[in-house]
Amino acid sequence: MMRLKEPIRYPMPVFKIILIISGLLYSLSAQQSEFYPIQQVDENVVSIQRVLPDSALNVYQADKDFQKMFSERTQVSVWGMIWAWFWYNILRFIFTPALMPFWHALFYIVIAGIFIYFISRVLKSSPRGLFFKSRKAAQTGNPAVFSTEDINSDASDKLKQAIENKDFREALRILFVRTLQLLQKNRLIIFQKGKTNLEYLREISKPDFQSGFRNLALIFDYVWYGEFAISEERFKRFQQYFNDYHKLLGR
């Protein structure tokens, strides 16, 4: 039987891969030995060792590509070795067990940030507006000051002017003032400066009027207190809700 005259010289990358795989297999076997009992080997079992025939061995020896694969070593430049060493240490530091809780927390923070950004884009507002009131709202307590003059004045001209100026947020405030005017006219509420929308809602005794006012108050709070900018198209849709409610009140 014919044998190779020279020992096979493995390239350095292949040799490193073999060492890494051997280390991993050893660590896995060590871990498994802690949980599984060692099984006794049956000495009566006969092991069969297969031997490569001379004909097949001659074929591999005559194959130039096969010999070239084991004779040539991969050439790595000094810069390549430095770069590989750099990334190896960076990744080794990043994935150390001590930093795993940090990366888990960072992952959830990023997911939460993406979710908040998506919601803010849908509502067309800044993410801050989802959780915080404006400084103006914090200082005054009620940026939409509904004075007695507002309630007793004709809101038609102010509404028309606000729409012409594309100030849809102010126009929505005027519509809400008009709603309070009609509710007071129908003796469903008693206007008083400083009252909240929730207090007005509790004053309304009729369920139909109460439900409609609740929806309009939500729209108003969404736009005014949340400081959300609204487009003309969305304002027209909101305006229609107010107009329908005003018709119900018999304007």
N, C-alpha and C positions, 0 to 999 in steps of 0.2 A: 504494500500500500504506500502510495506516494505522499510525502509531506512537504509543506512549504519550507523552503530553505531559510528564509528570513522571517523573523517575527513581524507581525503586523504592527505598524506604527500609527496609532490613532491621532488624528489632528487634535489640537488643543481644545477647540470648541466642543468636539465630540467627547473628549475626555472629561471636560467640565460638566457636560450634560449627564454623563454616566455617574459622576460623583454626586451631583445634585439629586438625581433619581434614586441612587442608592441611599442617600441620607434621608430622603422622604420616606422610602419604603421601610427603612430602619425605625424612623420615628413612629410611623403608623403601626408597625408591628409591636413597638414598645407600648403604645397606647392601648392596643387591642389586648395585650397580655394582662393589663390591669382589670379588664372586664370579663375576659373569657378564660376559662381554665385551660391549662396546657394539655393538649391531647397526646396520648401515648402513641408512638409510631409502631405499627405492626411490623416486626422484623421479618416476618414470613413473606412479606410482599416483595416480589422480585422487580427491581428497577431495570428498565430497558434503556440502553444508551444507543442512540442512532449514530452511525458513522457515515460521513460523506464519502460516496464512492470516488475512485480515482478519476473516472470519466467526467463527473461533474466538477471535480476540483480542477482538472485540466482546462475545462471550459472557462472557469472563472480566472485562471491564471493567464489564459490567452486574451481575455477581455481587457483592452487598454483602458477603457473608462473605469472599470472596476479597480484596476491597479492604480490609476491616477487618483481615484477618490481617497485611497489610503496612503498614497505616497506624498501628496502635496499637503502642505499645511496652510491654513488661511493666514494671510499676512494682515496684521492689524497695526495701524500707524500709532505713533505715540499720542497724537491728538485724539484718536479714536479711543485709546485706552483711558485717557484722562476724562474724556466726555462720558464714557461708560461708567467710570468710577464715580463721577459727579452725580449722575442720575441714580446710580445704585444707592448712594448714601442719602440722596433726597427722598427717594421712595421708601427707603428703610426707616428714615425718621418719620415720614408722614404716616406710615402704617404700623407704627409701634403700638403695642396694646394699651399703653398709657394714654394715647391720644384718641382711642376709639370712642369714648363717651363724647369727646368734643366734636368729632366728625358726625356722630349720630345726631347731636343737638343741632349742628350746623345744617344738616340735611333737612330737618323739620323746619328750621327757620327759613331756609330757601323756599321750601314748598309753601309755607304760610305767606311769604312775601309774594310769590307768584300768584297765589290765590287772591290776596288783597289787591295786587295790581290789576288782575283781571276784573275784579268787581268794580274797581274804580274806573276802569276803562268803559265798562258797560254803563255805569252811571254818569260817565263823562265828568268826573270830578277828580280832585286830588285825593290821594290816599289819606291825607290828614283829615279831610272833611268827613271821613267815615266814623271817626272816633272823637274828634274834638270840635268844639264850637269855636267860632271866630273870636278874636280879641274884642271886637266891637260887641258881640253878643254877651261876652263875659262881663264887660264893663256896664252895660245898660240893663242887663237882665232880660230885656224884651226889645230887640232891635226894631220890631214892627210895632211902633207905638201907636196904639189905637186910641186917640184922644177923642174927647166929646165933639170937637170940631170935625173930626173925620166922620163920625157917625151921623152928625147932623148936616153935613155938606153933600152936595150932589157929586157923585163919583164919576159921572159919565165923561165930563171934560177931562178929568185927570187920567182916566183910563185910556181915552183916545190919544192923549198926548204921550203917555208912556208907551203905547203900542207904536206910534209914529217914530219915537226915539229908539225903538228896538230894545227898550228896557223891560223885558218880559218878566223879570223878577219883581219889579215894582208894580207892573200891571197885575200880576197875580195877587199881590198884597191888596191892591185896590178892589179886586174882585172879592177877596175875603172880607174886606171892610163892608162891601155892599151886602154880602151874606149876613153879616151881623146886623146891618140896618134892617133888613127884611125880617130877620128873626125877632128883633125887638118890636118892629111894627106889628107883627102878628102875636105879640105878647108871649112869645115862647122863651125869651131870655130877658134879663135885665142887664143892660150894658153897664159895666163898671170898670174903670181903668185899673189895670193890674190883675184882672181875672184871667185865668188860664182857659185854654180851649177845653180842657177836661171838665172844668167847672161849668162852662157853657153847655157842654154835652150832657151833664147831669141835670141841668135845668130843663132841658127839652123833654117833655113828657110823652109826646107822640112818637111811637116807634119809627114810622116812616121818615119823619123829619130828623130824628136822632141818627138813624143809619146814614142818611145822606150827608149830614153835617160831619159825621165821623170820617167819611171818605174825603170830604173837602179839607178837613183839618189835617189829615195825613198828607195830602198833596201840598198844602201850605207849609207844614213843618218840613217836609222833604226839600222843598225849594228854598224857603227863606232861612230857617234855622240851620239847615245843612249847607247853605250857601252853594247850592248846585246851580250851575248855569244851565239854562234850558234853551233849546232851539225854538225857532218860530213855529215849526211843525208841532212840536210837543206842547207848546203853549196853547195853540189852537185846540188841541185835543183836551187839555185841561180846562180851557175856557168854555168848551161845550158842556163839560160836567157841571160847571158853575151855572151856566145858563139854564140847563135842565132843572137844577135845584131851585133856581130863582123862579122859574115858571111854576114849580110845585108850590112855592110860597105865595104865588099870585102877585108878581111884581107889576 
